[in-house]
Amino acid sequence: YMHGDPNFSKFFIYLNLFVFSMLMLVLGDNLLITFLGWEGVGACSYFLISFWHQDSTNATAGKKAFVTNRVGDWGFMVAMFFLFFNVGSLKYSDIFASVIQVDALTQTTATIIVVMLFIGAAGKSAQFPLYLWLPDAMAGPTPVSALIHAATMVTSGVYLLTRMNPVLAEAAGWSTDLIWIVGLFTALFAATAAVAQNDIKKVLAYSTVSQLGFMFVAVGSGLYVAAIFHMITHAFFKALLFLGAGSVIHGMHDEQDMRRYGALKSAMPITAGTFIIGWLAISGIPPFSGFWSKDEVLLAAWNENRIAWVLLLVAAIMTAFYMSRLVFMTFFGEKRWNADHIDQDSTEEIAPSENEQLLAKNPHESPVLMWFPLVALAGLAAVAGLLNLPFSHDTKYLEKWLEPVLFGNEVHVLASGSTKWLLAVIAIIGASIGVVGAGYVYLKNRIDSTKIELPILQEAWKFDSSISDFMGGPGRKAFELVTWFDKTIIDGAVNGVGKVTHGLGTRLRTTQTGLIRTYALGMVIGAIAILAFFVSRMGF
């Protein structure tokens, strides 16, 4: 994918630095090491998002990611300060021992720590409203999107909250409720935005935001195994989908608009076959991995709140719909490889491609170095559900592996076996509805797609643009006022003390002339003044 790029070596320097930082984040035995890795992956993400910084759009996307993540980092740091002041250590073993055995944290303190950790996790894992950076992060090379913005860095927040589960257990119930409520809203919000995107990477970006919301629902509900299980399966099928998208973009001569795709299955059979496996996995179709993990998350929502389960099921149905839309528009239907083949009935004008002559040529399958990882990931996306099958405790390998670090804080689902299977069947029916519905719209053309792809959905409910408008208008005025206060009042007070001291020193310095007669005159005047004082005191 990066073949021929003049900064090929720099790309792999950044990529390997990211891997180093990610390993530090995961393997560190204390929060400080975790935080250093946390900052390292954030810095590498900035470098890689703005890798092609010659384009101002890419540079802006990198800055946006960097600034947004600073909000989350603030929350992480505040949580560390509270933990250190109350426990006296940042080592995980010391924190957990103090919390579990000594009861070192009051509920109020634990709640503050959990909220601050959640802010940190929301920034890194793109939860509403701090999701803004992730869709724009697609400006970076597609391998970056596959590794960083699908499989590893964006799930750091889920890992952090799960790792700190003893602290979550001590916090007030509303703090963990906040986690699953924000996760639920994010899952729905991002799913609605993904339905109307035309850029293949933007669809996957909003899909990632939505799936991260699923994980946060599981964490907030206390089902940490379900969160980690979905995190693992998501890493496989989402990395597969991003790399598959990169293969499509490569075969389509850097074109990313799905309205210019179509009928690519025959031209790119390996890419299409592996992509379809990823599509079935994320849609929740059994027996692929996404079905098993998403079913566990839906069960977590059912255990927490019935309305939450219904809403999360809607998000799951929408997931199947927008991913089916992506697959049908890309690999099936009629080819739309140049402007002449674009549907003229579309209400939105499609700009001419910059690579019109290249697009007129037949797309091609990617070389083996690009499709071999797709095959490997497709295999993992298909069988990863075996990690935690729900049939019995003996088949829940992931749950047994995680038991030592969950300290008995895993919430038990209050549902019978028949209820669990009924919920699973409902989830399968929901996924099927999403797939069939997309087929009616994008294969059979029974429904006008413009009635679904609303402009407000394409702009993600205008939340991002509203924030930009605010920052450029009232927000800028507020920041200018803060800047004036900082420079005039704060700096003025500090600098004023120096200026007053300097002025007094200057005036006192004028008395030091170096002339003996001046000093003698001063002594005489002083002596007369003292004598006059004592005489006046004696009553003369």
N, C-alpha and C positions, 0 to 999 in steps of 0.2 A: 504493500500500500504506500509506503514511504519511498519506494524506489525512485531515484532521480532527484529527490529533494536535496537542495544544496546544504541544508542543515541536518542531514541524516545522523551524523555523529552526536550532535547536540540533543537530538530527540532521544536517543538511547541513554545519554548521560542523565537527562531529566527522569526518564522512565525508571532507570535503575536506582536513582536517588529516591524516587517514590517508593519502590519496593523496599528499600532499606528502612525508610521512615514508617512504612506500614507494618513491617515486622517489629520495629521498635514499639509501635503503638500496641500491638497485640501481645507481644511477649514480655513487656515490661512488668516488673513485680510491684511497682508503685505508681501512684497517679502522676508523679512528676515526670517519670520516663514516658508514661502514656501521653502526657501533655506535649512533651517534646516531639514524639512521633506524630501526634495530632497536628501540631504546627508544621511539621515537616511535610506531611501529605498535603496540607493546605497550600504551602508555598509551591510545591511541585505542581499542584493542580493549577495554580496561577500561571506558572511558567508554561505549562502544556496547553492550557486553554488559549493563551495569547501567543502560541508558538509561531503562528503566521502573523506576527504583529504589524507587518507592513500594511495590512488592512486594518483601518481604524475600528471596524466593527469587532474584529477579534481582540484587539487591544482593550476595547471598552468592556467586552465580555469577561476578560481576565480580571480587570479592575473590579468589576461588579461582583465576581465570585470572591475576590480577596476582601472587599469591604463588608459584604454580607456575612462572611464567615467570622469577621472580627466581633460581630454582635454575639454569636454563639461562643466564641472564645472567652469573651468577658464573663459569661455565665459559668463556664467551666472553671475559670480562675477564682471567681467568688466562692464556688463550691469547695475548691481546694483549700482556700483560706479558712473557711468555716470548719472543715474537717481537721485541719492542722491545729487550729486553736482549741478544738474540743477533744481531739484524740491525742495530739502531740506527735503524730506520724502520718505519713502518706503511703506507707506500705499497705497493700491490700490485706495481708494477713493480720497486721496490727489493727487496721480499721474494723475488719470483720470480728476479730476477737473482742475488741472494745464494745462494739455494738451488740453482739450476741451475748457475751458473757458478763460484761461489766455494766451494760446499759448506759454507755457514756453519752448518748445523745438523747436530749429531750425530744418530744414529738414536734415541738415548734422548730427546733434547730434542724431536725431531720427533714422536715417539710421544706424549709428554706433551701437546704442542700439539694433535695430532689428537684425542686423547681429550677434552681440554677443549673443543675446537671441537664435537665430537660431543655433549657434554653440552649445550652451547648450542643446537645444532641440534635435539636431542631435545626440549628444552623448548618451543621455538617451533613445531616441526613435530609435536608431540603423539605422540612415540614412548614406548613403555612404558619406565618406569612414569610418565612425566611427561605422559601423555595425558589425565589426569583432568579437566583444565579444559575440553577441547573439547566433549564431550557436553553439559556444563552451559552452555556458551556459546550454546546454541540459545535461551536465554532472551531474547536480543536480537532486534531486528527482523529479519525474514527477509532483506531486502536486505543487511544486515550479514553474515549467514551466507553469502550468495552471494559477496560480494566478498572479505571478510576470511577467513572460516573455510572457504573452499573453493578459491578461485582464487589468492590472493596471499600474505597473511601466513603462512599455515601452510606454504607451500612455501619460505619464506625459509631454513630450515635446509638444504634440498636445494641451493638456490642457493649458500649459503655454503660448503658442503663441496665442491661442484663448482668453485667459484671458487678454492678453496685446493688444487686437485689437485696442484700440485708438492710441497706439504708432505706430503700423503697418500702420495705416491710415495716419500718419504724415510723414512716411519715403518715400524715393525716390522709384519710381516704380521698379527699378532694384533689390532692396533688396527683395521685395516680389516675383518678378519673380525668383530670386535665389531659394526661398523656393520651389516653385512648380516644377522648373526644376530639382532640386536635388531629390525631391520626385518622380517625373516621372522616372528618371534614376534608382533610387533605386527599384521602383516597377518592372521595366523590368529586371534589373540585378538579383534581388533575385528570380524572377519567373523562369528565365533560369536555375539558380542553383538548384531550387527545383525540376525541371523536372528529374534530374539525380541522386538524392539522394536515397540511399537504406535503411538508418536508418530512421525509422518511425518518430522519434522525430526531426531529421534533416530536413525532409520535412516540418514539421510544423513550425520549427524555421525559415527557409527561407521564408515560407509562411507569417509568422508574419512580417518579415522585408518588404516584398512586400506590404502587406496590410497597414502597417504604411506609406509606400510611397504614397499610395492612399490618406490617410488622409492629408499628407503634400501638396499634389496637391490641395486639397480643401482649406486648410488654405492659401496657397500662392495665390489662385485665389480669396480670399475674401469671400468664401462661408463657413463661420464658422459653420453654422448649419449642413451642409452636413458632415463636419469633425467630429463634435461631434456625429452626428447620426451614422456614420459608426463606430466611436469609441465604441459606446454602443452596436451595433449589433455584432461587432467583438468580444467584450468582452464575449458575450454569446456563439457564435458558436465556437470561438477559445478555450475558456476554456473547452467547451464540447469536442472538438476534442482532446485536450491534455489529459484530464482525460480519454477519450475513449482509447487513445493510451496507457495510463497507465494501463487500464483494460486489454488491449490486451497483453501488456508486462507481466503483472501478470499472465494471463492465459497461456502464452507461456513460463513460467518459466524464465523470465528475458531476453528473446531473443528480440532484437530490429531490426534485419535485415529482411526486408519485403520479401526477396527472400526465407526465411524459413517459410513464412506464407502460406496463401491460404486456401479457403474453410472454413473459420472460422465462417461464418454466422450461420451454423447449430449448431456449438459447443458453440457459444456465441451470442445467439439471441438478448438479450437485449442490449448488447454492440453494436452489429451490427446495430440494428434498430435506436438507438439514434445517432450513428456515421453517419449513412446515412442522418439523418436530418441535422446534422452539415455540411456534405458534400454538400447537396443541397443548404444550406444557403450561404456558402462561394463561391459556384460556381455561384451564382446569378440566381438561378432558382426560378421563382415566384410560390407561394406567400410567400416564406420564407423570413426572415428578410434581408438577405444579398442582395437580389435583389433590394429592395427599397433604401437601403443606398448606395449601389454601383452605382445605377442609378443616384443618386444625385451627387456623386463624378464625374461620367462621364460627367454629365451635366456641372459641374464646369469646367472641362477640355475643353469642347466644347465652353463654354462662354469665356475662356481665349485664346485658340489657337486651330485651327482645327487639326493641326499636332499633338498637345499634346493629343487631343481626340483619334485620330487614334492609337497612341502609347499606350495610357492607355487602349484602347479597346483590343489591342493585349495582354497586361499584364493580362486583365480580362479573355481572352480566354485561356491563358496559365495557369491561376489559376484553371479554370475548368478542364483543361487537367491533371495537376499534382495531383490535389486532386482526380480526378477519377482514375488515376493510383494507388494512395495509396489505395483507397477503393477496386478496382478490385484485386490488388495484395494481399490484406489482407483478404477480406471476400468472394471473389468469385474465380472461376477457380479451379485448382487442388491443393490438399494439398501438401505442400513442407515442412513437419515437421522434416525431417532429411536429412542428406547429400545424401542418396540414391535417394531422390525424386527431387534433384536439377537438373535443366536443364543443361545437359552436353554440350549443344551447346553454352553456355554462354562464351563469350571471356574473362570474368574476373573470375579468380579462387576464389571460396568462401571458406574461411578458415573453418575448422571443428569447430562445436559448442562446447563450454565448457560444455554444458548441453545436450550432445547427447542422453543419456539414458532418461532424462526427456522429451526431445522433442519427443522421440518416443512414449510417452504416449499421450493420447488424451488431447487436451487443454480443459479448463473448464471455465465456466462462473464465473465472480467475485461475491463475496458475496454482500448482499443487501446494506451494508454500502458503497460499491464502485459504484454500479449501480444506486442507488437512486438519487444521485446528477446528474447523466447523464440524467435521466428522467426529472428532474426539469429544467436543462439547455436546454434540447431538446425542452421543451415547450416554453421557453423564446426565443430560437433561431428561433422558428417557427412563433411566434406572435409579436416579438419586432418591426417589420415593422409598426405596427399600431401606433407607436409613432409619425410618421411624414408622413402620407400618402399625396401624391401630388394632390389629387382630388380638394381640395379647401383650403382656408386659415383656415376654421373651423376645418379641419382634420389635420392640421399641429400643433399638440400639442407641440412638442418639440420646434419648431420655436417660438411659442408664449411664451413659458416658458423662452427661452433664450433672448428674446427681451430686457429686462432691462439691461443686461450686455453686449450687443453688441453696444449700443449707436448709432444705425443707421448706423453702418459701414458694415453691410451685403451687399454684392454686389448683385444686381438684375440681374437675367439671362435674356439676350436679345434673347429670343427664343419664338416662338408662341406655343400654346398648341399642335397643330398638329406636330410641329417639335419635341417637347419633347416626344410625344408618338412614333414617328418614331425612335428616338434615343433609346427609351426603347425596342422597337421590335428588333432593330439591336443588342442590348446588349443580349437579350434573344437568338437570333439566334447564336451569338458568343459563348455564354455559351454552347449551345447545340452542336455546332461544337467541342468544347473542350471535352465534355463528350463522344460524339460519336467517336471522333478520338482516345481517350484513349481506348474505347471499341474495336476498330479495332486492336489496338496494343496489348493490354493486355488480352483481352477475346477471340477475334477471331484469334489472332496471324497472321493477314494479313500482318503486317509490322514487320520487325526485330527491336526489341526494342533497340538493340545495336547501331543502326544508329541514335537513338535519345539520348540515355544515353551516350553521349560522355565523355571521361575522363576529358576534360577541363571544362565541365559543372559540373561534380562531384566535381572538385576542385574549383568551383566558379570562373572560369576564372583565377585561380592561383594568384588572388590578395592577398589573405591571406598569401600564401606561399612566395610570392614575398616580402611582408612586413617583414616576418620572416627572409628571406634571407638577406634583406637589414639591418635589425637590428643586425643580426649576423655577417655581413661583413662591408661594408662601414659605415653603421650607427653606429656600435660599435666603429670604428676608430674615427668617428666624436665626439661621446660621450666621448671617451678617451681624445681627444684633448680639448674638453670643460672642462673636469675634470682637466686636466693639467693646463689649463689657470686659472681655478678657484683656484686651490691649489697654483700654482706658482705665478701668477700675482696678483690676487685679494687678496688671503690670504697673499701672500708675501708682498704686500704693507701695509696691516694692521699690520701684525706681524713685518714688517721692522720698522715702526714708533716706536713700542714698544721696539725693540732691540736697535735702535739708542738712544732713551731716556734713556734706561737702561745703555748703554755704557757711555754716557755722565755723567750720575749720578755716575757711578762707578769711572770715572776719577776724577770728582769733589770731591768725597768722600775721595780720597787719600790726599787731602790738609787738611783734618780735622784729624790731628794726635793726638790731645789732649795734646801736649807739648807746654808750654808757650814760650820757646825759639824759637820755630818754628814760632809761631804767631808774636813774637817781631821782628824776622828777616824779616818777611813779611811786617810788618808795616814800618820798616826802609827802605826797598827796595822801598816800595810804596811811602814813603815820598820823597826819593831821586829822584824817577822818576817824581813825580809831580813838585818838585823844578827845575829839569832839563828842564822840559817842559816850565815852566814860564820864566826861564832864557833865553831859546832859543827864546821865543817870544819877549823878550825885546831887542834883538839884541846884546847881549854881546857875 
